[in-house]
Amino acid sequence: MQNVILIVHLLLALSLIGVVLMQRSEGGGLGMGGGGGGGAMSARGAATALGKLTWILAAAFICTSLTLTILAAADGSGTSIMDRFTGDGGAAEESGGTAGDGLDTDALLPPPSAGSEDEDGAPLVPRAD
């Protein structure tokens, strides 16, 4: 399902690029130039076939973008990438690996500095072991 929507999304993107490139340039940025008041901001702007097609393709492109986002969020595992670094092991145990697969967690923590221990000599920042 997601692959079909992705293919339609890509075809819409290519079609939208083609339709925009086929339209007549009026000069100036954002349709402000061109003189006669027929720019994008005027009430008299004539809705050409390419203009209507551009709006339709743009609306379909936005709909497929939202649909792909919703499908990707539904397929998400619900765990954060940060779970790998904390060593909780929630996501790593489900995948069959260890919490630090290929990660040196000691290298991720800053080195202890003077005054980083409490009265008993225990570090204020717990180290992942």
N, C-alpha and C positions, 0 to 999 in steps of 0.2 A: 504494500500500500504506500509506504513512504517512498519507495523507489519510483513509483508511478508519478506521485506528486512532484518529486524532485525533477523528473524528466520534463513534466509539463511546465514546471517553474523555469527550467533552463530554456525551453522553447519560447516561453513568454518573454524572457529577458532578451533573447536574440531577436524576436519579432519586434519588441519595443525599441530596440536599438535601430533596427532597419526602418521602422516607421518614422522615428524621429529624424533620422538622416535624410529621408525622402522629402520631408517638409521644406517648404520654401523659407529661406532665411530672410528676415526683415531687417537685419542689421541691428546694431545696438544690443545691449545686454537685457535679458529678461523681457524682451518684447517692447521695451520702452522707446526704441528708435523706430524709424520707418515713416515718420511723418503723419500721414492721414488719419490718425486716430483708430486704426484697425488693429492695435496691439492687443496683447493678452489682458490688459487691465481695463479696456474700454467696454462699455455696454453694447457697442455696435459691432463688436468682433463677430465675424461670420464663422459659424461652426462648420468647417469643411469636413469632408469624409475622413481625411487623415487625422484631423483634430479629434473627431469622435472616436476613431479607432485607437488613437493614443490614450484617451481617457479609459476606454474599455480595457485595453491591455494593461494599463497601469493599475486599475482596480483589481483585475485578475491576478496580477503580480503580487500585490499587497495581500490578497486573500491566500494565495499559495504560500507566501512567506509566513503569515500567521499560522496557517495549518501546519507547516513544517516545524515551527517553533513549539506548538502545542504537542505535536507527536513526539518531538525530541524530549520535551519535559516529562511526558508520560513514560517514556522509556528510561528515564534517569533512574539510577540506583538509589537515590535518596541519601547517599553518603557524600561527604566532601573529600576533595583531594587532600585536604589537610589531615585527614585521618591517617594517611600513610606516614606523616611526619611525627605525629604524636605517639605512635606506637600502641594505640588502643587495640588494634588488631581486628576491629569489626569487619571492615571490608576485605582485609587481607586474608582472614580466615575463611571467608566465603569463597574466595577465588583459589584457595588451596595453597597460597604462599605464606610467607611470614610478613610481619608488619613492616620490615625494612628491606624488602626485596631490592638489592642493589643500591641501597641508600646508606650512607654513612651518617647516622643521626648525630654523632658527636661533632662532625664537621659543620652541622647546621646550627649548633649552639655557640654563643660567644665564649671566649675563654674566661675563666674566673678572674676577677680583678680584686685588688685590695679592698677590703670592706664589703665583700659580697657574701660574708658569712655572718650568721647570728652569734649570740654569746656562746653557744655550745660548740661552735666550729662547724655546724652543718651549713651547707650551701643554701642561699636564699632561693636560687633557681634550681628546681629539681632537674637532674640529668636523666635522660632516657638511657637505660642500660639494657 
